[in-house]
């Protein structure tokens, strides 16, 4: 995986950068070690859901620079 289980601070950078970019765009995903959790509110509109997923998709481009 991109970020190993129980990573060192240096190995944790990809997930931190992805989450930071999401937050800059107004989406606040939960993250734990090498996982991103998405938990939208139950009353989210379809348009808001699509917008949030687009933000996450774009932020994941950051992770590509760390991929082998």
PQR file of N, CA, C, O and H, with PARSE charges and radii, in Angstrom:
ATOM      1  N   UNK A   1       0.802  -1.181   0.000 -0.4000 1.5000
ATOM      2  CA  UNK A   1       0.000   0.000   0.000 -0.0000 2.0000
ATOM      3  C   UNK A   1       0.854   1.259   0.000  0.5500 1.7000
ATOM      4  O   UNK A   1       2.063   1.214   0.229 -0.5500 1.4000
ATOM      5  N   UNK A   2       0.220   2.339  -0.253 -0.4000 1.5000
ATOM      6  CA  UNK A   2       0.891   3.633  -0.308 -0.0000 2.0000
ATOM      7  C   UNK A   2       1.419   4.053   1.063  0.5500 1.7000
ATOM      8  O   UNK A   2       2.546   4.534   1.185 -0.5500 1.4000
ATOM      9  H   UNK A   2      -0.762   2.376  -0.439  0.4000 1.0000
ATOM     10  N   UNK A   3       0.597   3.866   2.082 -0.4000 1.5000
ATOM     11  CA  UNK A   3       1.002   4.162   3.457 -0.0000 2.0000
ATOM     12  C   UNK A   3       0.895   2.850   4.231  0.5500 1.7000
ATOM     13  O   UNK A   3      -0.188   2.269   4.305 -0.5500 1.4000
ATOM     14  H   UNK A   3      -0.318   3.475   1.982  0.4000 1.0000
ATOM     15  N   UNK A   4       2.001   2.373   4.809 -0.4000 1.5000
ATOM     16  CA  UNK A   4       1.956   1.094   5.515 -0.0000 2.0000
ATOM     17  C   UNK A   4       1.188   1.200   6.832  0.5500 1.7000
ATOM     18  O   UNK A   4       0.940   2.294   7.340 -0.5500 1.4000
ATOM     19  H   UNK A   4       2.881   2.845   4.749  0.4000 1.0000
ATOM     20  N   UNK A   5       0.823   0.050   7.365 -0.4000 1.5000
ATOM     21  CA  UNK A   5       0.219   0.010   8.692 -0.0000 2.0000
ATOM     22  C   UNK A   5       1.238   0.519   9.703  0.5500 1.7000
ATOM     23  O   UNK A   5       2.423   0.200   9.604 -0.5500 1.4000
ATOM     24  H   UNK A   5       1.025  -0.839   6.952  0.4000 1.0000
ATOM     25  N   UNK A   6       0.791   1.298  10.665 -0.4000 1.5000
ATOM     26  CA  UNK A   6       1.646   1.860  11.708 -0.0000 2.0000
ATOM     27  C   UNK A   6       2.849   2.602  11.110  0.5500 1.7000
ATOM     28  O   UNK A   6       3.995   2.260  11.401 -0.5500 1.4000
ATOM     29  H   UNK A   6      -0.171   1.557  10.745  0.4000 1.0000
ATOM     30  N   UNK A   7       2.588   3.613  10.279 -0.4000 1.5000
ATOM     31  CA  UNK A   7       3.671   4.301   9.572 -0.0000 2.0000
ATOM     32  C   UNK A   7       4.498   5.218  10.469  0.5500 1.7000
ATOM     33  O   UNK A   7       4.053   5.662  11.528 -0.5500 1.4000
ATOM     34  H   UNK A   7       1.657   3.891  10.043  0.4000 1.0000
ATOM     35  N   UNK A   8       5.710   5.482  10.006 -0.4000 1.5000
ATOM     36  CA  UNK A   8       6.532   6.517  10.625 -0.0000 2.0000
ATOM     37  C   UNK A   8       5.962   7.866  10.179  0.5500 1.7000
ATOM     38  O   UNK A   8       5.181   7.910   9.229 -0.5500 1.4000
ATOM     39  H   UNK A   8       6.071   5.121   9.146  0.4000 1.0000
ATOM     40  N   UNK A   9       6.329   8.956  10.834 -0.4000 1.5000
ATOM     41  CA  UNK A   9       5.822  10.266  10.395 -0.0000 2.0000
ATOM     42  C   UNK A   9       6.113  10.554   8.918  0.5500 1.7000
ATOM     43  O   UNK A   9       5.273  11.122   8.220 -0.5500 1.4000
ATOM     44  H   UNK A   9       6.964   8.920  11.606  0.4000 1.0000
ATOM     45  N   UNK A  10       7.277  10.171   8.451 -0.4000 1.5000
ATOM     46  CA  UNK A  10       7.621  10.408   7.047 -0.0000 2.0000
ATOM     47  C   UNK A  10       6.747   9.576   6.106  0.5500 1.7000
ATOM     48  O   UNK A  10       6.338  10.064   5.052 -0.5500 1.4000
ATOM     49  H   UNK A  10       7.959   9.709   9.018  0.4000 1.0000
ATOM     50  N   UNK A  11       6.459   8.335   6.474 -0.4000 1.5000
ATOM     51  CA  UNK A  11       5.623   7.466   5.645 -0.0000 2.0000
ATOM     52  C   UNK A  11       4.166   7.927   5.642  0.5500 1.7000
ATOM     53  O   UNK A  11       3.401   7.556   4.752 -0.5500 1.4000
ATOM     54  H   UNK A  11       6.791   7.939   7.330  0.4000 1.0000
ATOM     55  N   UNK A  12       3.785   8.723   6.620 -0.4000 1.5000
ATOM     56  CA  UNK A  12       2.407   9.180   6.790 -0.0000 2.0000
ATOM     57  C   UNK A  12       2.078  10.401   5.923  0.5500 1.7000
ATOM     58  O   UNK A  12       0.914  10.788   5.819 -0.5500 1.4000
ATOM     59  H   UNK A  12       4.407   9.025   7.343  0.4000 1.0000
ATOM     60  N   UNK A  13       3.091  11.008   5.303 -0.4000 1.5000
ATOM     61  CA  UNK A  13       2.885  12.238   4.527 -0.0000 2.0000
ATOM     62  C   UNK A  13       1.823  12.138   3.441  0.5500 1.7000
ATOM     63  O   UNK A  13       1.025  13.067   3.311 -0.5500 1.4000
ATOM     64  H   UNK A  13       4.037  10.694   5.388  0.4000 1.0000
ATOM     65  N   UNK A  14       1.763  11.058   2.646 -0.4000 1.5000
ATOM     66  CA  UNK A  14       0.753  11.033   1.581 -0.0000 2.0000
ATOM     67  C   UNK A  14      -0.667  11.236   2.097  0.5500 1.7000
ATOM     68  O   UNK A  14      -1.420  12.028   1.531 -0.5500 1.4000
ATOM     69  H   UNK A  14       2.411  10.304   2.752  0.4000 1.0000
ATOM     70  N   UNK A  15      -1.039  10.538   3.151 -0.4000 1.5000
ATOM     71  CA  UNK A  15      -2.405  10.656   3.655 -0.0000 2.0000
ATOM     72  C   UNK A  15      -2.647  12.038   4.250  0.5500 1.7000
ATOM     73  O   UNK A  15      -3.734  12.596   4.102 -0.5500 1.4000
ATOM     74  H   UNK A  15      -0.427   9.894   3.610  0.4000 1.0000
ATOM     75  N   UNK A  16      -1.639  12.592   4.922 -0.4000 1.5000
ATOM     76  CA  UNK A  16      -1.796  13.930   5.494 -0.0000 2.0000
ATOM     77  C   UNK A  16      -1.994  14.978   4.410  0.5500 1.7000
ATOM     78  O   UNK A  16      -2.804  15.891   4.570 -0.5500 1.4000
ATOM     79  H   UNK A  16      -0.756  12.139   5.042  0.4000 1.0000
ATOM     80  N   UNK A  17      -1.268  14.857   3.320 -0.4000 1.5000
ATOM     81  CA  UNK A  17      -1.406  15.817   2.222 -0.0000 2.0000
ATOM     82  C   UNK A  17      -2.762  15.684   1.539  0.5500 1.7000
ATOM     83  O   UNK A  17      -3.379  16.691   1.191 -0.5500 1.4000
ATOM     84  H   UNK A  17      -0.609  14.116   3.191  0.4000 1.0000
ATOM     85  N   UNK A  18      -3.231  14.463   1.343 -0.4000 1.5000
ATOM     86  CA  UNK A  18      -4.544  14.250   0.719 -0.0000 2.0000
ATOM     87  C   UNK A  18      -5.636  14.838   1.604  0.5500 1.7000
ATOM     88  O   UNK A  18      -6.514  15.549   1.114 -0.5500 1.4000
ATOM     89  H   UNK A  18      -2.730  13.645   1.625  0.4000 1.0000
ATOM     90  N   UNK A  19      -5.591  14.553   2.888 -0.4000 1.5000
ATOM     91  CA  UNK A  19      -6.607  15.065   3.811 -0.0000 2.0000
ATOM     92  C   UNK A  19      -6.544  16.593   3.899  0.5500 1.7000
ATOM     93  O   UNK A  19      -7.582  17.252   3.950 -0.5500 1.4000
ATOM     94  H   UNK A  19      -4.879  13.975   3.286  0.4000 1.0000
ATOM     95  N   UNK A  20      -5.343  17.153   3.917 -0.4000 1.5000
ATOM     96  CA  UNK A  20      -5.206  18.617   3.963 -0.0000 2.0000
ATOM     97  C   UNK A  20      -5.832  19.268   2.732  0.5500 1.7000
ATOM     98  O   UNK A  20      -6.488  20.304   2.842 -0.5500 1.4000
ATOM     99  H   UNK A  20      -4.499  16.618   3.875  0.4000 1.0000
ATOM    100  N   UNK A  21      -5.633  18.667   1.572 -0.4000 1.5000
ATOM    101  CA  UNK A  21      -6.230  19.217   0.347 -0.0000 2.0000
ATOM    102  C   UNK A  21      -7.748  19.121   0.400  0.5500 1.7000
ATOM    103  O   UNK A  21      -8.439  20.055  -0.008 -0.5500 1.4000
ATOM    104  H   UNK A  21      -5.100  17.826   1.482  0.4000 1.0000
ATOM    105  N   UNK A  22      -8.274  18.015   0.894 -0.4000 1.5000
ATOM    106  CA  UNK A  22      -9.726  17.889   1.045 -0.0000 2.0000
ATOM    107  C   UNK A  22     -10.261  18.994   1.947  0.5500 1.7000
ATOM    108  O   UNK A  22     -11.269  19.626   1.631 -0.5500 1.4000
ATOM    109  H   UNK A  22      -7.713  17.257   1.226  0.4000 1.0000
ATOM    110  N   UNK A  23      -9.588  19.225   3.063 -0.4000 1.5000
ATOM    111  CA  UNK A  23     -10.039  20.245   4.013 -0.0000 2.0000
ATOM    112  C   UNK A  23      -9.980  21.641   3.406  0.5500 1.7000
ATOM    113  O   UNK A  23     -10.846  22.472   3.679 -0.5500 1.4000
ATOM    114  H   UNK A  23      -8.769  18.712   3.320  0.4000 1.0000
ATOM    115  N   UNK A  24      -8.962  21.908   2.582 -0.4000 1.5000
ATOM    116  CA  UNK A  24      -8.881  23.213   1.911 -0.0000 2.0000
ATOM    117  C   UNK A  24     -10.081  23.431   1.003  0.5500 1.7000
ATOM    118  O   UNK A  24     -10.490  24.569   0.768 -0.5500 1.4000
ATOM    119  H   UNK A  24      -8.258  21.233   2.360  0.4000 1.0000
ATOM    120  N   UNK A  25     -10.650  22.335   0.490 -0.4000 1.5000
ATOM    121  CA  UNK A  25     -11.790  22.424  -0.419 -0.0000 2.0000
ATOM    122  C   UNK A  25     -13.126  22.250   0.313  0.5500 1.7000
ATOM    123  O   UNK A  25     -14.176  22.178  -0.324 -0.5500 1.4000
ATOM    124  H   UNK A  25     -10.318  21.411   0.682  0.4000 1.0000
ATOM    125  N   UNK A  26     -13.089  22.184   1.649 -0.4000 1.5000
ATOM    126  CA  UNK A  26     -14.318  22.134   2.434 -0.0000 2.0000
ATOM    127  C   UNK A  26     -14.839  20.751   2.762  0.5500 1.7000
ATOM    128  O   UNK A  26     -15.948  20.627   3.283 -0.5500 1.4000
ATOM    129  H   UNK A  26     -12.235  22.244   2.167  0.4000 1.0000
ATOM    130  N   UNK A  27     -14.078  19.706   2.474 -0.4000 1.5000
ATOM    131  CA  UNK A  27     -14.483  18.337   2.800 -0.0000 2.0000
ATOM    132  C   UNK A  27     -13.571  17.843   3.919  0.5500 1.7000
ATOM    133  O   UNK A  27     -12.348  17.903   3.794 -0.5500 1.4000
ATOM    134  H   UNK A  27     -13.178  19.806   2.051  0.4000 1.0000
ATOM    135  N   UNK A  28     -14.154  17.360   5.001 -0.4000 1.5000
ATOM    136  CA  UNK A  28     -13.380  16.957   6.180 -0.0000 2.0000
ATOM    137  C   UNK A  28     -13.501  15.453   6.409  0.5500 1.7000
ATOM    138  O   UNK A  28     -14.294  15.019   7.245 -0.5500 1.4000
ATOM    139  H   UNK A  28     -15.147  17.311   5.103  0.4000 1.0000
ATOM    140  N   UNK A  29     -12.726  14.653   5.678 -0.4000 1.5000
ATOM    141  CA  UNK A  29     -12.792  13.203   5.903 -0.0000 2.0000
ATOM    142  C   UNK A  29     -12.058  12.823   7.193  0.5500 1.7000
ATOM    143  O   UNK A  29     -11.159  13.532   7.645 -0.5500 1.4000
ATOM    144  H   UNK A  29     -12.082  15.005   4.999  0.4000 1.0000
ATOM    145  N   UNK A  30     -12.454  11.709   7.764 -0.4000 1.5000
ATOM    146  CA  UNK A  30     -11.724  11.143   8.896 -0.0000 2.0000
ATOM    147  C   UNK A  30     -10.564  10.340   8.334  0.5500 1.7000
ATOM    148  O   UNK A  30     -10.689   9.738   7.268 -0.5500 1.4000
ATOM    149  H   UNK A  30     -13.185  11.133   7.398  0.4000 1.0000
ATOM    150  N   UNK A  31      -9.446  10.323   9.027 -0.4000 1.5000
ATOM    151  CA  UNK A  31      -8.344   9.463   8.601 -0.0000 2.0000
ATOM    152  C   UNK A  31      -7.767   8.774   9.821  0.5500 1.7000
ATOM    153  O   UNK A  31      -7.720   9.332  10.917 -0.5500 1.4000
ATOM    154  H   UNK A  31      -9.344  10.812   9.893  0.4000 1.0000
ATOM    155  N   UNK A  32      -7.332   7.558   9.600 -0.4000 1.5000
ATOM    156  CA  UNK A  32      -6.727   6.757  10.664 -0.0000 2.0000
ATOM    157  C   UNK A  32      -5.658   5.889  10.032  0.5500 1.7000
ATOM    158  O   UNK A  32      -5.955   5.023   9.210 -0.5500 1.4000
ATOM    159  H   UNK A  32      -7.370   7.105   8.709  0.4000 1.0000
ATOM    160  N   UNK A  33      -4.420   6.122  10.417 -0.4000 1.5000
ATOM    161  CA  UNK A  33      -3.277   5.430   9.832 -0.0000 2.0000
ATOM    162  C   UNK A  33      -3.327   5.537   8.312  0.5500 1.7000
ATOM    163  O   UNK A  33      -3.142   6.627   7.769 -0.5500 1.4000
ATOM    164  H   UNK A  33      -4.179   6.825  11.085  0.4000 1.0000
ATOM    165  N   UNK A  34      -3.572   4.442   7.621 -0.4000 1.5000
ATOM    166  CA  UNK A  34      -3.495   4.435   6.161 -0.0000 2.0000
ATOM    167  C   UNK A  34      -4.874   4.411   5.502  0.5500 1.7000
ATOM    168  O   UNK A  34      -5.006   3.961   4.364 -0.5500 1.4000
ATOM    169  H   UNK A  34      -3.722   3.557   8.061  0.4000 1.0000
ATOM    170  N   UNK A  35      -5.904   4.892   6.209 -0.4000 1.5000
ATOM    171  CA  UNK A  35      -7.261   4.843   5.660 -0.0000 2.0000
ATOM    172  C   UNK A  35      -7.922   6.219   5.727  0.5500 1.7000
ATOM    173  O   UNK A  35      -7.665   7.013   6.631 -0.5500 1.4000
ATOM    174  H   UNK A  35      -5.797   5.257   7.134  0.4000 1.0000
ATOM    175  N   UNK A  36      -8.776   6.472   4.747 -0.4000 1.5000
ATOM    176  CA  UNK A  36      -9.637   7.653   4.764 -0.0000 2.0000
ATOM    177  C   UNK A  36     -11.065   7.151   4.895  0.5500 1.7000
ATOM    178  O   UNK A  36     -11.499   6.287   4.132 -0.5500 1.4000
ATOM    179  H   UNK A  36      -8.985   5.827   4.012  0.4000 1.0000
ATOM    180  N   UNK A  37     -11.792   7.690   5.860 -0.4000 1.5000
ATOM    181  CA  UNK A  37     -13.185   7.308   6.082 -0.0000 2.0000
ATOM    182  C   UNK A  37     -14.074   8.463   5.631  0.5500 1.7000
ATOM    183  O   UNK A  37     -13.829   9.620   5.973 -0.5500 1.4000
ATOM    184  H   UNK A  37     -11.440   8.392   6.479  0.4000 1.0000
ATOM    185  N   UNK A  38     -15.083   8.143   4.878 -0.4000 1.5000
ATOM    186  CA  UNK A  38     -16.024   9.148   4.396 -0.0000 2.0000
ATOM    187  C   UNK A  38     -17.364   8.875   5.073  0.5500 1.7000
ATOM    188  O   UNK A  38     -17.924   7.790   4.923 -0.5500 1.4000
ATOM    189  H   UNK A  38     -15.282   7.203   4.600  0.4000 1.0000
ATOM    190  N   UNK A  39     -17.870   9.837   5.804 -0.4000 1.5000
ATOM    191  CA  UNK A  39     -19.125   9.673   6.531 -0.0000 2.0000
ATOM    192  C   UNK A  39     -19.983  10.925   6.345  0.5500 1.7000
ATOM    193  O   UNK A  39     -20.048  11.772   7.235 -0.5500 1.4000
ATOM    194  H   UNK A  39     -17.415  10.719   5.925  0.4000 1.0000
ATOM    195  N   UNK A  40     -20.642  11.041   5.184 -0.4000 1.5000
ATOM    196  CA  UNK A  40     -21.472  12.230   4.960 -0.0000 2.0000
ATOM    197  C   UNK A  40     -22.709  12.205   5.861  0.5500 1.7000
ATOM    198  O   UNK A  40     -23.142  11.138   6.295 -0.5500 1.4000
ATOM    199  H   UNK A  40     -20.590  10.353   4.461  0.4000 1.0000
ATOM    200  N   UNK A  41     -23.268  13.369   6.136 -0.4000 1.5000
ATOM    201  CA  UNK A  41     -24.493  13.406   6.934 -0.0000 2.0000
ATOM    202  C   UNK A  41     -25.627  12.692   6.198  0.5500 1.7000
ATOM    203  O   UNK A  41     -25.642  12.642   4.968 -0.5500 1.4000
ATOM    204  H   UNK A  41     -22.915  14.235   5.784  0.4000 1.0000
ATOM    205  N   UNK A  42     -26.557  12.153   6.943 -0.4000 1.5000
ATOM    206  CA  UNK A  42     -27.652  11.401   6.327 -0.0000 2.0000
ATOM    207  C   UNK A  42     -28.571  12.277   5.490  0.5500 1.7000
ATOM    208  O   UNK A  42     -29.292  11.764   4.634 -0.5500 1.4000
ATOM    209  H   UNK A  42     -26.545  12.194   7.942  0.4000 1.0000
ATOM    210  N   UNK A  43     -28.564  13.578   5.714 -0.4000 1.5000
ATOM    211  CA  UNK A  43     -29.439  14.473   4.956 -0.0000 2.0000
ATOM    212  C   UNK A  43     -28.711  15.163   3.798  0.5500 1.7000
ATOM    213  O   UNK A  43     -29.166  16.205   3.326 -0.5500 1.4000
ATOM    214  H   UNK A  43     -27.979  13.995   6.410  0.4000 1.0000
ATOM    215  N   UNK A  44     -27.608  14.610   3.341 -0.4000 1.5000
ATOM    216  CA  UNK A  44     -26.835  15.206   2.247 -0.0000 2.0000
ATOM    217  C   UNK A  44     -27.621  15.098   0.937  0.5500 1.7000
ATOM    218  O   UNK A  44     -28.283  14.094   0.677 -0.5500 1.4000
ATOM    219  H   UNK A  44     -27.239  13.764   3.725  0.4000 1.0000
ATOM    220  N   UNK A  45     -27.536  16.138   0.128 -0.4000 1.5000
ATOM    221  CA  UNK A  45     -28.198  16.085  -1.177 -0.0000 2.0000
ATOM    222  C   UNK A  45     -27.296  15.355  -2.167  0.5500 1.7000
ATOM    223  O   UNK A  45     -26.094  15.211  -1.941 -0.5500 1.4000
ATOM    224  H   UNK A  45     -26.998  16.954   0.339  0.4000 1.0000
ATOM    225  N   UNK A  46     -27.883  14.902  -3.250 -0.4000 1.5000
ATOM    226  CA  UNK A  46     -27.096  14.206  -4.269 -0.0000 2.0000
ATOM    227  C   UNK A  46     -26.019  15.132  -4.836  0.5500 1.7000
ATOM    228  O   UNK A  46     -24.892  14.700  -5.076 -0.5500 1.4000
ATOM    229  H   UNK A  46     -28.860  15.019  -3.433  0.4000 1.0000
ATOM    230  N   UNK A  47     -26.360  16.390  -5.048 -0.4000 1.5000
ATOM    231  CA  UNK A  47     -25.397  17.357  -5.578 -0.0000 2.0000
ATOM    232  C   UNK A  47     -24.222  17.546  -4.611  0.5500 1.7000
ATOM    233  O   UNK A  47     -23.069  17.585  -5.040 -0.5500 1.4000
ATOM    234  H   UNK A  47     -27.276  16.741  -4.853  0.4000 1.0000
ATOM    235  N   UNK A  48     -24.508  17.663  -3.320 -0.4000 1.5000
ATOM    236  CA  UNK A  48     -23.440  17.807  -2.330 -0.0000 2.0000
ATOM    237  C   UNK A  48     -22.557  16.564  -2.277  0.5500 1.7000
ATOM    238  O   UNK A  48     -21.340  16.664  -2.125 -0.5500 1.4000
ATOM    239  H   UNK A  48     -25.444  17.632  -2.971  0.4000 1.0000
ATOM    240  N   UNK A  49     -23.173  15.402  -2.402 -0.4000 1.5000
ATOM    241  CA  UNK A  49     -22.415  14.154  -2.407 -0.0000 2.0000
ATOM    242  C   UNK A  49     -21.465  14.100  -3.595  0.5500 1.7000
ATOM    243  O   UNK A  49     -20.296  13.744  -3.449 -0.5500 1.4000
ATOM    244  H   UNK A  49     -24.162  15.320  -2.525  0.4000 1.0000
ATOM    245  N   UNK A  50     -21.969  14.452  -4.762 -0.4000 1.5000
ATOM    246  CA  UNK A  50     -21.133  14.459  -5.970 -0.0000 2.0000
ATOM    247  C   UNK A  50     -19.989  15.457  -5.809  0.5500 1.7000
ATOM    248  O   UNK A  50     -18.846  15.149  -6.147 -0.5500 1.4000
ATOM    249  H   UNK A  50     -22.919  14.742  -4.881  0.4000 1.0000
ATOM    250  N   UNK A  51     -20.289  16.647  -5.296 -0.4000 1.5000
ATOM    251  CA  UNK A  51     -19.239  17.652  -5.091 -0.0000 2.0000
ATOM    252  C   UNK A  51     -18.169  17.149  -4.125  0.5500 1.7000
ATOM    253  O   UNK A  51     -16.976  17.326  -4.371 -0.5500 1.4000
ATOM    254  H   UNK A  51     -21.217  16.897  -5.022  0.4000 1.0000
ATOM    255  N   UNK A  52     -18.588  16.530  -3.043 -0.4000 1.5000
ATOM    256  CA  UNK A  52     -17.635  16.008  -2.068 -0.0000 2.0000
ATOM    257  C   UNK A  52     -16.761  14.915  -2.646  0.5500 1.7000
ATOM    258  O   UNK A  52     -15.556  14.881  -2.394 -0.5500 1.4000
ATOM    259  H   UNK A  52     -19.557  16.387  -2.843  0.4000 1.0000
ATOM    260  N   UNK A  53     -17.359  14.020  -3.420 -0.4000 1.5000
ATOM    261  CA  UNK A  53     -16.580  12.947  -4.039 -0.0000 2.0000
ATOM    262  C   UNK A  53     -15.615  13.495  -5.085  0.5500 1.7000
ATOM    263  O   UNK A  53     -14.519  12.962  -5.256 -0.5500 1.4000
ATOM    264  H   UNK A  53     -18.338  14.048  -3.624  0.4000 1.0000
ATOM    265  N   UNK A  54     -16.013  14.554  -5.784 -0.4000 1.5000
ATOM    266  CA  UNK A  54     -15.103  15.184  -6.746 -0.0000 2.0000
ATOM    267  C   UNK A  54     -13.894  15.792  -6.035  0.5500 1.7000
ATOM    268  O   UNK A  54     -12.771  15.703  -6.532 -0.5500 1.4000
ATOM    269  H   UNK A  54     -16.903  14.987  -5.645  0.4000 1.0000
ATOM    270  N   UNK A  55     -14.118  16.400  -4.888 -0.4000 1.5000
ATOM    271  CA  UNK A  55     -13.009  16.964  -4.109 -0.0000 2.0000
ATOM    272  C   UNK A  55     -12.049  15.854  -3.693  0.5500 1.7000
ATOM    273  O   UNK A  55     -10.833  15.995  -3.830 -0.5500 1.4000
ATOM    274  H   UNK A  55     -15.030  16.472  -4.484  0.4000 1.0000
ATOM    275  N   UNK A  56     -12.592  14.759  -3.189 -0.4000 1.5000
ATOM    276  CA  UNK A  56     -11.746  13.641  -2.756 -0.0000 2.0000
ATOM    277  C   UNK A  56     -10.995  13.047  -3.939  0.5500 1.7000
ATOM    278  O   UNK A  56      -9.807  12.742  -3.835 -0.5500 1.4000
ATOM    279  H   UNK A  56     -13.580  14.645  -3.077  0.4000 1.0000
ATOM    280  N   UNK A  57     -11.680  12.884  -5.054 -0.4000 1.5000
ATOM    281  CA  UNK A  57     -11.037  12.334  -6.251 -0.0000 2.0000
ATOM    282  C   UNK A  57      -9.865  13.208  -6.690  0.5500 1.7000
ATOM    283  O   UNK A  57      -8.795  12.699  -7.022 -0.5500 1.4000
ATOM    284  H   UNK A  57     -12.645  13.131  -5.139  0.4000 1.0000
ATOM    285  N   UNK A  58     -10.069  14.504  -6.690 -0.4000 1.5000
ATOM    286  CA  UNK A  58      -8.999  15.428  -7.082 -0.0000 2.0000
ATOM    287  C   UNK A  58      -7.849  15.400  -6.073  0.5500 1.7000
ATOM    288  O   UNK A  58      -6.681  15.436  -6.460 -0.5500 1.4000
ATOM    289  H   UNK A  58     -10.939  14.918  -6.421  0.4000 1.0000
ATOM    290  N   UNK A  59      -8.179  15.336  -4.786 -0.4000 1.5000
ATOM    291  CA  UNK A  59      -7.142  15.293  -3.751 -0.0000 2.0000
ATOM    292  C   UNK A  59      -6.316  14.015  -3.845  0.5500 1.7000
ATOM    293  O   UNK A  59      -5.131  14.022  -3.512 -0.5500 1.4000
ATOM    294  H   UNK A  59      -9.128  15.307  -4.472  0.4000 1.0000
ATOM    295  N   UNK A  60      -6.918  12.931  -4.288 -0.4000 1.5000
ATOM    296  CA  UNK A  60      -6.178  11.673  -4.423 -0.0000 2.0000
ATOM    297  C   UNK A  60      -5.106  11.754  -5.503  0.5500 1.7000
ATOM    298  O   UNK A  60      -4.196  10.926  -5.533 -0.5500 1.4000
ATOM    299  H   UNK A  60      -7.881  12.925  -4.558  0.4000 1.0000
ATOM    300  N   UNK A  61      -5.204  12.743  -6.392 -0.4000 1.5000
ATOM    301  CA  UNK A  61      -4.131  12.949  -7.380 -0.0000 2.0000
ATOM    302  C   UNK A  61      -2.798  13.224  -6.676  0.5500 1.7000
ATOM    303  O   UNK A  61      -1.736  12.889  -7.200 -0.5500 1.4000
ATOM    304  H   UNK A  61      -5.944  13.416  -6.368  0.4000 1.0000
ATOM    305  N   UNK A  62      -2.858  13.827  -5.501 -0.4000 1.5000
ATOM    306  CA  UNK A  62      -1.645  14.091  -4.724 -0.0000 2.0000
ATOM    307  C   UNK A  62      -0.942  12.779  -4.389  0.5500 1.7000
ATOM    308  O   UNK A  62       0.286  12.697  -4.426 -0.5500 1.4000
ATOM    309  H   UNK A  62      -3.721  14.099  -5.076  0.4000 1.0000
ATOM    310  N   UNK A  63      -1.723  11.762  -4.064 -0.4000 1.5000
ATOM    311  CA  UNK A  63      -1.141  10.466  -3.695 -0.0000 2.0000
ATOM    312  C   UNK A  63      -0.403   9.824  -4.864  0.5500 1.7000
ATOM    313  O   UNK A  63       0.514   9.029  -4.658 -0.5500 1.4000
ATOM    314  H   UNK A  63      -2.720  11.828  -4.034  0.4000 1.0000
ATOM    315  N   UNK A  64      -0.796  10.163  -6.083 -0.4000 1.5000
ATOM    316  CA  UNK A  64      -0.157   9.568  -7.263 -0.0000 2.0000
ATOM    317  C   UNK A  64       1.342   9.837  -7.300  0.5500 1.7000
ATOM    318  O   UNK A  64       2.103   9.003  -7.790 -0.5500 1.4000
ATOM    319  H   UNK A  64      -1.541  10.809  -6.250  0.4000 1.0000
ATOM    320  N   UNK A  65       1.779  10.987  -6.789 -0.4000 1.5000
ATOM    321  CA  UNK A  65       3.210  11.294  -6.845 -0.0000 2.0000
ATOM    322  C   UNK A  65       4.021  10.407  -5.905  0.5500 1.7000
ATOM    323  O   UNK A  65       5.240  10.308  -6.043 -0.5500 1.4000
ATOM    324  H   UNK A  65       1.161  11.664  -6.390  0.4000 1.0000
ATOM    325  N   UNK A  66       3.348   9.762  -4.951 -0.4000 1.5000
ATOM    326  CA  UNK A  66       4.023   8.848  -4.028 -0.0000 2.0000
ATOM    327  C   UNK A  66       3.981   7.395  -4.506  0.5500 1.7000
ATOM    328  O   UNK A  66       4.704   6.546  -3.985 -0.5500 1.4000
ATOM    329  H   UNK A  66       2.358   9.843  -4.840  0.4000 1.0000
ATOM    330  N   UNK A  67       3.137   7.114  -5.494 -0.4000 1.5000
ATOM    331  CA  UNK A  67       2.981   5.733  -5.966 -0.0000 2.0000
ATOM    332  C   UNK A  67       4.216   5.285  -6.735  0.5500 1.7000
ATOM    333  O   UNK A  67       4.876   6.081  -7.403 -0.5500 1.4000
ATOM    334  H   UNK A  67       2.549   7.803  -5.917  0.4000 1.0000
ATOM    335  N   UNK A  68       4.506   4.025  -6.628 -0.4000 1.5000
ATOM    336  CA  UNK A  68       5.668   3.455  -7.340 -0.0000 2.0000
ATOM    337  C   UNK A  68       5.447   3.453  -8.831  0.5500 1.7000
ATOM    338  O   UNK A  68       6.316   3.012  -9.583 -0.5500 1.4000
ATOM    339  H   UNK A  68       3.970   3.378  -6.086  0.4000 1.0000
TER
END
